[in-house]
Amino acid sequence: MNTTKTLGSLKRVFPSWHQPLPLTQAESKKLLDTLKTSFRSSLDKEHGWEAGDAGTNANPKRRTANQDGVNQEHHAQRPTDRHLNSILSNPLFKQATRNSQVTAPARRDPMYVFDEAVSKGMMTRQAAAGCLMAKRRQILQSDSLSVHTSMADSHAGRRVVQWLRTSGEERHGAFLADNRLMKELVGFMVAEGLEEVIWSWAHSLAKADGDLAAEDPQGVLLGKLLSRLVDAKSRLMDDQSLDAAYADILRADSTWRSNPNLPTILQQPWRQLSWSSTVEAWNRPRPSDGLFEDYVHISEHLTMPVQLDLAHLDLHHPTKPSHERALDFFQRKNWDIPQTGDASAKRFTNRVASMGMDTVKHLTQIGQADQADWVTKVVRARLPQQSSGYGSIPVL
């Protein structure tokens, strides 16, 4: 079966793999001895040994963490322990024996199914996405106090990333175009602290410099990846703060400032964060002044019009909210609600309804009741009384 033009071109995003020349027997033994010595040295340095009684016991005794005054819960932070854990937790090495017994709760865990399929060489991207989706739903339906913590403790994202690497999927990069997989995977990776892996994928995409197929010539795929990162940061933080998402947008802007595809790269994640900062701001803490203002200024690098976003963002400035641009929008006669009924039209309707209520609230708070009443009448007259996804326009 021939690969599609898009997926075929994605293979050029990541560097080709070249097998090294085989080593001679002497070179192999020398390399093995060097690795054993280095690893043994690292173990001794991190865990330590203490000599026993030379007269009665020639074998050294290992010092425990408590004797060193170090809590064992910190052992996982040591490089050698992390390395061993990454090897031992790799699904490829979890081949269950015929007589092994697995508890019923473990069998109900979607990631047990994932590990079994990987160990048998049966895993696919579609199946991996299904396992992640089922795991996320299991966490949401549990009595966990923190979805973020439960997702992190599952190590589901790490296991899928390990499979992508060992199976060769990561090397070709086609998985980045798999919307279903990436939608599920990025959230787990953020919860588990694997953001730098996501950024490494983003850098690999950016190096394509327009070498992608005609279907994605201007960094749209990179923009989608950043949009998923921003979405995960917006949804998974326990305190609902958007500061981490603002920081990611600023990092992308700084990293690819000279990239001609910058407007396309930033468009989707910027507008998605704009929605979270306004329509969904009611249940979030106030953001940092500096991060919020720097994020808003990035709009100057976008090519598509974002006047409605900017007007609404002005109302949600953490310390200096302003209604001027919102009021100017409602005073214009050339805006109408699209009658198509598609997702874009509903989103526009919901945005205008939300901005109308925010404008009325702000004008009322600063004592401009007449203008607040006027905006209320405009909103009632020009918006449908039922707004799918946001609710009806309330009586203000």
ZIBELMO-V315707 format. One record per residue. N is the residue number from 1. RES is the residue in one small letter. PHI is phi in whole degrees, 0 to 359 (NA if undefined). PSI is psi in degrees with one decimal (none if undefined). Layout:
n=[N N]
res=[RES RES]
phi=[PHI PHI]
psi=[PSI PSI]
//
This chain:
n=[1 2 3 4 5 6 7 8 9 10 11 12 13 14 15 16 17 18 19 20 21 22 23 24 25 26 27 28 29 30 31 32 33 34 35 36 37 38 39 40 41 42 43 44 45 46 47 48 49 50 51 52 53 54 55 56 57 58 59 60 61 62 63 64 65 66 67 68 69 70 71 72 73 74 75 76 77 78 79 80 81 82 83 84 85 86 87 88 89 90 91 92 93 94 95 96 97 98 99 100 101 102 103 104 105 106 107 108 109 110 111 112 113 114 115 116 117 118 119 120 121 122 123 124 125 126 127 128 129 130 131 132 133 134 135 136 137 138 139 140 141 142 143 144 145 146 147 148 149 150 151 152 153 154 155 156 157 158 159 160 161 162 163 164 165 166 167 168 169 170 171 172 173 174 175 176 177 178 179 180 181 182 183 184 185 186 187 188 189 190 191 192 193 194 195 196 197 198 199 200 201 202 203 204 205 206 207 208 209 210 211 212 213 214 215 216 217 218 219 220 221 222 223 224 225 226 227 228 229 230 231 232 233 234 235 236 237 238 239 240 241 242 243 244 245 246 247 248 249 250 251 252 253 254 255 256 257 258 259 260 261 262 263 264 265 266 267 268 269 270 271 272 273 274 275 276 277 278 279 280 281 282 283 284 285 286 287 288 289 290 291 292 293 294 295 296 297 298 299 300 301 302 303 304 305 306 307 308 309 310 311 312 313 314 315 316 317 318 319 320 321 322 323 324 325 326 327 328 329 330 331 332 333 334 335 336 337 338 339 340 341 342 343 344 345 346 347 348 349 350 351 352 353 354 355 356 357 358 359 360 361 362 363 364 365 366 367 368 369 370 371 372 373 374 375 376 377 378 379 380 381 382 383 384 385 386 387 388 389 390 391 392 393 394 395 396]
res=[m n t t k t l g s l k r v f p s w h q p l p l t q a e s k k l l d t l k t s f r s s l d k e h g w e a g d a g t n a n p k r r t a n q d g v n q e h h a q r p t d r h l n s i l s n p l f k q a t r n s q v t a p a r r d p m y v f d e a v s k g m m t r q a a a g c l m a k r r q i l q s d s l s v h t s m a d s h a g r r v v q w l r t s g e e r h g a f l a d n r l m k e l v g f m v a e g l e e v i w s w a h s l a k a d g d l a a e d p q g v l l g k l l s r l v d a k s r l m d d q s l d a a y a d i l r a d s t w r s n p n l p t i l q q p w r q l s w s s t v e a w n r p r p s d g l f e d y v h i s e h l t m p v q l d l a h l d l h h p t k p s h e r a l d f f q r k n w d i p q t g d a s a k r f t n r v a s m g m d t v k h l t q i g q a d q a d w v t k v v r a r l p q q s s g y g s i p v l]
phi=[NA 281 286 291 297 293 292 296 288 296 296 278 293 261 299 293 262 247 289 289 293 294 271 286 298 294 293 296 295 296 295 296 298 296 296 296 295 296 292 297 295 295 298 297 291 274 253 77 223 229 288 275 291 298 278 245 213 278 278 290 250 283 283 276 296 294 293 275 77 244 289 293 293 270 300 295 277 281 303 296 295 297 295 298 296 294 287 291 269 296 303 297 261 255 282 286 283 296 264 291 250 243 292 300 301 295 294 279 283 303 285 293 299 299 299 298 294 295 297 262 72 252 285 230 298 297 292 297 298 295 295 295 297 295 294 296 296 299 292 295 271 277 264 295 281 222 297 303 295 295 295 295 291 287 57 294 297 298 293 290 298 299 294 302 285 290 274 90 298 297 295 275 82 296 296 293 270 273 299 294 292 292 301 276 291 299 299 295 296 295 297 268 77 256 297 294 295 298 295 295 295 297 297 295 294 295 289 296 50 81 277 286 292 298 290 217 275 230 78 296 296 295 298 295 296 294 295 292 295 296 297 296 296 287 265 263 293 299 269 65 289 260 301 295 291 301 298 292 298 295 296 297 298 290 292 246 302 269 282 297 271 307 302 289 298 270 304 292 295 295 289 295 290 299 297 296 279 235 300 257 283 297 249 239 287 296 281 293 305 298 296 298 294 294 297 299 294 297 303 293 266 266 259 282 293 227 300 296 299 294 298 288 296 303 291 249 300 299 232 228 295 224 251 301 291 294 296 298 297 289 282 288 262 260 246 219 283 302 260 287 78 278 298 295 294 296 295 297 300 295 295 296 297 296 294 298 294 294 294 300 298 293 297 295 294 263 85 257 295 297 293 297 295 295 297 300 294 296 297 294 283 254 252 296 288 244 238 301 95 237 108 285 289 284 281 256]
psi=[130.1 141.2 155.3 164.2 -39.6 -50.3 -33.8 -39.9 -28.9 -27.0 -23.0 -8.8 -40.4 144.2 147.7 154.3 125.9 123.2 133.9 158.4 145.5 147.3 152.4 169.0 -40.6 -40.2 -38.3 -43.3 -39.9 -41.9 -42.1 -43.8 -40.3 -44.9 -41.6 -42.2 -43.9 -44.1 -40.2 -38.3 -39.8 -40.7 -45.4 -38.6 -38.7 -34.8 -33.3 158.8 154.1 137.5 141.8 -170.6 116.0 -28.1 -25.8 -25.4 109.9 -13.1 132.9 154.5 137.0 134.6 136.9 162.7 -37.1 -34.1 -29.8 -4.5 20.6 128.7 140.2 -21.1 -15.2 -5.2 -34.8 -14.0 -10.2 141.8 -43.3 -41.8 -40.4 -39.1 -47.0 -41.4 -39.3 -32.9 -49.8 -24.9 -2.3 126.6 -26.0 -24.7 11.4 48.6 113.1 139.7 163.8 -31.3 0.5 144.2 130.5 132.9 158.4 -44.0 -37.1 -40.2 -26.5 -11.3 122.5 -30.9 -18.7 -42.0 -41.2 -49.8 -40.9 -44.9 -38.4 -45.1 -24.7 3.8 25.2 1.9 141.4 166.2 -40.6 -42.4 -37.9 -41.9 -39.6 -40.1 -42.1 -41.0 -43.8 -37.3 -41.5 -42.8 -38.4 -40.5 -42.4 -31.1 -3.2 177.6 24.3 139.1 -21.1 113.0 -40.6 -48.5 -41.9 -39.7 -40.0 -42.9 -20.3 -25.5 22.6 -42.7 -42.6 -40.0 -38.6 -40.3 -41.5 -40.3 -41.4 -37.3 -50.1 -25.4 -10.0 -4.1 -42.0 -34.7 -35.2 -28.9 -0.7 -25.2 -22.8 -21.1 0.1 95.7 -39.9 -43.1 -47.5 -32.6 -39.2 -40.1 -43.1 -39.0 -45.0 -39.1 -39.7 -44.6 -31.8 3.8 28.3 31.8 -35.3 -26.9 -41.7 -42.8 -34.2 -37.9 -40.7 -42.8 -37.6 -38.6 -41.6 -28.2 -10.2 -29.5 49.9 9.5 3.4 170.6 170.6 -25.2 -19.2 66.5 -11.4 33.7 24.1 -39.2 -39.6 -40.3 -38.6 -40.1 -44.7 -35.0 -38.5 -35.7 -46.0 -40.3 -42.4 -42.3 -34.3 -31.1 -31.5 -12.4 130.7 -33.1 1.6 14.2 145.3 2.4 -40.6 -35.9 -40.4 -42.5 -35.8 -41.1 -43.3 -37.6 -43.3 -43.0 -42.3 -39.3 -42.2 32.4 -35.8 0.1 127.0 -18.4 7.9 -46.0 -40.4 -38.1 -40.3 -19.6 -54.9 -48.8 -33.8 -46.3 -32.8 -41.6 -30.3 -42.0 -45.3 -30.1 -12.4 -71.1 -37.0 17.4 -13.0 -26.8 24.0 152.0 161.9 136.1 171.2 135.8 -51.2 -46.5 -41.8 -47.9 -40.3 -36.9 -45.7 -38.1 -22.4 -21.3 -22.4 -18.6 0.1 152.2 -29.1 147.8 135.8 30.3 -40.4 -41.5 -45.5 -39.2 -41.6 -37.9 -34.3 -37.7 -18.8 18.7 133.0 -27.7 -21.0 64.6 144.5 141.8 -0.3 -50.6 -35.0 -43.3 -38.7 -37.7 -46.2 -24.1 -20.4 149.0 -6.1 20.8 136.9 154.6 125.2 143.0 9.9 -30.2 6.8 -178.7 -38.0 -41.7 -41.5 -39.1 -41.5 -43.7 -45.5 -37.8 -46.8 -40.2 -44.5 -43.8 -34.9 -45.5 -38.1 -36.8 -45.4 -43.8 -44.8 -44.3 -37.8 -40.3 -31.1 10.0 15.6 69.5 -36.1 -45.7 -34.6 -41.5 -37.6 -44.3 -39.2 -42.9 -40.3 -43.9 -43.0 -36.2 -33.9 -10.6 146.0 149.0 -17.2 127.5 101.1 128.2 -19.9 -25.1 168.3 158.2 118.0 162.1 118.3 none]
//
